[in-house]
Amino acid sequence: MHAHGASKPSGGFDVKALRAFRVLRPLRLVSGVPSLQVVLNSIIKAMVPLLHIALLVLFVIIIYAIIGLELFIGKMHATCFLPGSGMIAEEEPAPCAISGHGRQCPINGSECREGWHGPNGGITNFDNFLFAMLTVFQCITMEGWTDVLYWVSLCTTSSTSCDCHTPLAEMSI
């Protein structure tokens, strides 16, 4: 007996899984209405070219993800910390450059070091192929691409302004 009092035969076939196919019932109307047949046939014929376009977009995402891996791997995990502690020095942390060109910590006495998960909860980075593809997809959809450009420019350029041109800026063109 189950908690609800109903018993289920052991080893039996669960018919509830087949109920999902009830969604396809309206397709029976297509056989009776010729104009609906034309529309459905057009949609089916458009699937192959749409698949080709999707593969082309996937190829472009893969190419830019590889470029992002080569240029920006591990660059977005350093931020300003208070010396001698694991506390982040800024309310809204942003990437900084540990050495060389890039943003230096603006708060007196803070130091730039590794240990931060990164922007967007650690999702926006180029540390592995899948996150790189996700970051490139974010740039292609133009949702937050300016933030990604800003973060990459902070940890890779010699100025703190976004007047610089990085390969990431070319992705949105």
C-alpha positions in Angstrom: 0.0 0.0 0.0 1.2 3.5 -0.8 0.7 6.5 1.4 -2.5 7.5 -0.4 -4.0 4.0 -0.1 -3.7 3.1 -3.7 -1.7 0.0 -4.6 0.4 -0.3 -7.7 1.1 -3.6 -9.3 4.7 -4.5 -9.2 6.5 -5.0 -12.5 3.5 -3.4 -14.4 3.8 -0.9 -17.2 3.1 2.7 -16.1 0.5 4.1 -18.5 0.8 7.6 -17.0 3.9 8.2 -19.1 1.9 7.8 -22.3 -0.5 10.6 -21.3 2.1 13.1 -22.4 1.3 12.2 -26.0 -2.2 13.7 -25.5 -0.6 17.0 -26.5 -0.4 15.7 -30.1 -4.2 15.3 -30.4 -4.7 18.7 -32.1 -2.5 17.5 -34.9 -5.4 15.3 -36.1 -7.1 18.5 -37.2 -4.4 19.0 -39.8 -5.6 16.1 -41.9 -9.0 17.7 -42.3 -8.0 21.3 -43.1 -5.9 21.8 -46.3 -4.6 25.2 -45.3 -3.2 23.8 -42.0 -1.5 21.1 -44.1 0.3 23.8 -46.1 1.4 25.6 -43.0 2.7 22.4 -41.3 4.5 21.3 -44.5 6.2 24.7 -44.7 7.3 24.5 -41.1 8.7 21.0 -41.7 10.6 22.1 -44.8 12.0 25.1 -42.9 13.6 22.8 -40.3 16.6 21.8 -42.4 17.7 25.3 -43.2 17.2 26.4 -39.6 19.3 23.5 -38.5 22.1 24.6 -40.9 21.9 28.1 -39.4 22.0 26.8 -35.8 25.1 24.7 -36.7 26.8 27.8 -38.2 26.0 29.8 -35.0 27.4 27.0 -32.9 30.6 26.9 -35.0 31.0 30.7 -34.5 30.5 30.3 -30.7 33.0 27.5 -30.6 35.6 29.6 -32.5 35.2 32.6 -30.2 35.2 30.4 -27.1 38.6 29.0 -28.2 39.9 32.5 -28.8 38.6 33.6 -25.4 40.3 30.6 -23.7 43.6 31.5 -25.3 43.4 35.1 -24.3 41.6 35.3 -21.0 41.9 32.0 -19.2 42.2 32.6 -15.4 42.1 36.4 -15.7 38.8 37.0 -14.0 39.5 35.5 -10.5 41.6 38.2 -9.0 40.1 41.1 -7.1 41.0 43.5 -4.3 41.3 41.9 -0.8 42.1 43.5 2.5 45.7 42.6 3.5 46.1 39.7 5.9 42.5 38.5 5.5 40.2 36.8 3.1 37.8 39.8 3.1 37.0 41.4 -0.3 37.7 45.1 -0.1 34.9 46.4 -2.4 31.2 46.2 -2.1 30.9 45.3 -5.8 34.1 43.5 -6.6 35.6 43.6 -10.1 38.5 41.9 -11.6 42.0 43.4 -11.3 45.4 42.7 -12.6 47.8 40.9 -10.2 50.9 42.1 -12.1 51.4 44.1 -15.3 48.7 46.0 -17.0 45.2 46.3 -15.8 43.2 47.7 -13.0 45.0 48.3 -9.7 43.2 48.2 -6.4 41.9 51.7 -5.7 41.4 51.3 -2.0 44.4 52.3 0.1 46.2 49.2 1.4 44.1 46.6 -0.5 45.9 44.1 -2.6 45.0 42.3 -5.8 45.1 38.6 -5.4 43.5 35.3 -6.6 40.6 33.7 -4.6 37.5 35.4 -5.9 35.0 33.2 -7.7 34.6 35.8 -10.4 31.8 38.0 -12.0 28.2 36.8 -12.0 28.8 34.3 -9.3 31.7 32.7 -11.1 29.8 31.9 -14.3 31.2 34.6 -16.5 34.8 33.5 -17.3 37.0 31.8 -19.8 38.4 29.1 -17.6 37.0 26.1 -19.4 35.4 25.5 -22.7 31.8 25.4 -21.5 32.0 28.6 -19.5 33.8 30.2 -22.4 30.9 29.2 -24.7 28.4 30.5 -22.2 30.2 33.8 -21.9 30.4 34.1 -25.7 26.7 33.3 -25.9 26.0 36.0 -23.4 27.9 38.4 -25.6 26.1 37.3 -28.8 22.7 37.8 -27.2 23.8 41.3 -26.1 22.6 40.7 -22.6 25.3 42.0 -20.4 28.0 42.0 -23.0 29.1 45.5 -21.9 29.8 44.1 -18.4 31.9 41.3 -19.9 33.8 43.8 -22.0 34.4 46.0 -18.9 35.5 43.1 -16.8 37.9 41.8 -19.4 39.3 45.2 -20.1 39.9 45.7 -16.3 42.1 42.7 -16.0 43.9 42.9 -19.4 44.5 46.5 -20.5 46.7 49.4 -19.3 43.8 51.8 -18.6 40.8 51.6 -16.4 38.5 53.1 -18.9 36.7 51.1 -21.5 38.2 53.1 -24.4 40.4 50.1 -25.2 39.7 47.6 -28.0 39.8 44.0 -27.1 38.9 41.0 -29.3 35.8 40.6 -27.1 34.4 43.9 -28.4 34.5 42.5 -31.9 32.1 39.7 -31.0 29.1 42.0 -30.9 29.6 43.3 -34.4 
